[in-house]
Amino acid sequence: MNANTLLWSTGETSSSILVTQPGYYWVKAWNGSCVTTDSIWIRRDCYLNIPNAFSPNTDGLNDYFLPRELLSSGLTFSA
């Protein structure tokens, strides 16, 4: 989206922000007389599932020692 003006809940007006604390964040974008908003909750209580073993035998099961969420999120890995 090419917006003329952006305003984040943090007061910043850049095209992106770096979030370091949990909380509710929103952005409002203006392009002439058109306005849109979006928001997200950032929580600290995330769970990262890391296997405690791996079997690199190319059978498709536990071949890589990576957090499972990274593989399920579409991350590609090449050896």
C-alpha positions as CSV (number, residue, x, y, z in Angstrom):
1,M,0.0,0.0,0.0
2,N,1.3,3.4,-0.9
3,A,0.0,5.8,1.7
4,N,0.6,9.5,1.9
5,T,0.5,9.6,5.7
6,L,0.9,6.9,8.4
7,L,0.4,7.2,12.1
8,W,1.2,4.4,14.5
9,S,-0.1,4.1,18.1
10,T,3.4,4.8,19.2
11,G,3.3,8.2,17.5
12,E,5.7,7.2,14.8
13,T,5.0,8.1,11.1
14,S,7.4,5.7,9.4
15,S,6.4,2.9,7.1
16,S,7.3,0.3,9.8
17,I,8.1,0.2,13.5
18,L,10.2,-2.1,15.7
19,V,8.1,-3.6,18.5
20,T,10.0,-4.6,21.7
21,Q,7.2,-4.8,24.2
22,P,3.9,-6.7,24.3
23,G,0.8,-4.6,23.8
24,Y,-1.9,-3.5,21.4
25,Y,-0.5,-1.7,18.3
26,W,-2.4,0.1,15.5
27,V,-1.6,2.0,12.4
28,K,-3.8,4.5,10.5
29,A,-3.0,5.2,6.8
30,W,-4.3,8.1,4.7
31,N,-4.1,8.5,1.0
32,G,-5.9,11.7,0.1
33,S,-9.4,11.4,1.6
34,C,-9.2,7.6,1.9
35,V,-8.4,6.2,5.4
36,T,-7.7,2.7,6.6
37,T,-6.6,1.2,9.9
38,D,-5.2,-2.1,11.1
39,S,-4.2,-3.4,14.5
40,I,-2.5,-6.3,16.3
41,W,-2.0,-7.7,19.8
42,I,1.7,-8.6,20.5
43,R,1.8,-11.0,23.4
44,R,4.8,-12.2,25.4
45,D,3.3,-15.6,26.3
46,C,4.3,-17.3,23.1
47,Y,5.2,-21.0,23.1
48,L,8.0,-22.2,20.8
49,N,8.0,-26.0,20.2
50,I,11.6,-27.2,19.8
51,P,12.1,-31.0,19.4
52,N,14.5,-32.6,21.8
53,A,15.9,-35.0,19.2
54,F,16.2,-35.3,15.4
55,S,16.8,-38.1,12.9
56,P,18.5,-36.7,9.8
57,N,17.7,-39.8,7.6
58,T,15.6,-37.9,5.0
59,D,12.4,-39.8,5.8
60,G,10.6,-36.4,6.3
61,L,10.2,-36.8,10.1
62,N,12.4,-34.7,12.4
63,D,15.0,-34.4,9.7
64,Y,16.0,-30.9,10.9
65,F,16.7,-29.5,14.4
66,L,14.5,-26.4,14.1
67,P,11.5,-25.0,16.0
68,R,8.4,-26.7,14.5
69,E,6.6,-23.4,14.1
70,L,9.2,-22.2,11.7
71,L,8.7,-25.2,9.4
72,S,4.9,-25.0,9.6
73,S,4.9,-21.2,8.8
74,G,6.3,-21.7,5.3
75,L,10.0,-21.3,6.1
76,T,12.1,-23.1,3.6
77,F,15.3,-24.7,4.6
78,S,18.0,-26.0,2.3
79,A,20.9,-28.2,3.5
